[in-house]
């Protein structure tokens, strides 16, 4: 709570929060939200980006995605009824990296 209070009063400029912590936080004047991956639920995406631009203020939201995130983006666009503006970061590999069975997120519980 001390860290959150420091962010609210401006003495802390940046706040990094997990998806769980990001829900339910009432923080005025958030100018930017950066998602390192799209959320599992399109409703969560709307909740996350809703952190910016409150009370008529300007805000921006950015989400990093890869080819395997197409389904998530399609669901978000379907829910919002609006296309998401896309930009490509030059120099990044186009093919998937890492373990193809890795679905991202929190992962499954270890199997014994």
Residue pairs with C-beta under 8 A, 6 or more apart in sequence:
3 12
3 15
4 15
4 25
4 27
6 12
7 14
7 15
7 27
8 27
8 28
15 27
17 25
19 39
19 44
22 47
22 48
22 51
23 44
23 47
25 51
27 51
28 54
28 55
29 54
29 57
30 51
30 52
30 54
30 59
31 52
31 57
31 58
31 59
31 60
32 52
32 59
32 60
32 61
32 62
33 48
33 49
33 51
33 52
33 59
33 60
33 61
33 62
34 61
34 62
34 63
34 64
35 45
35 48
35 61
35 62
35 63
35 64
36 64
37 63
37 64
37 65
37 69
37 104
37 105
38 45
38 63
38 65
38 69
38 72
38 73
38 76
39 45
39 48
39 72
40 72
40 105
42 72
42 75
42 76
42 78
42 79
42 80
43 79
45 63
45 76
45 79
46 76
46 79
46 80
48 61
49 59
49 61
51 59
51 61
52 58
52 59
52 60
52 61
53 59
63 84
65 72
65 73
66 96
67 94
67 96
68 96
68 104
73 84
76 84
77 83
77 84
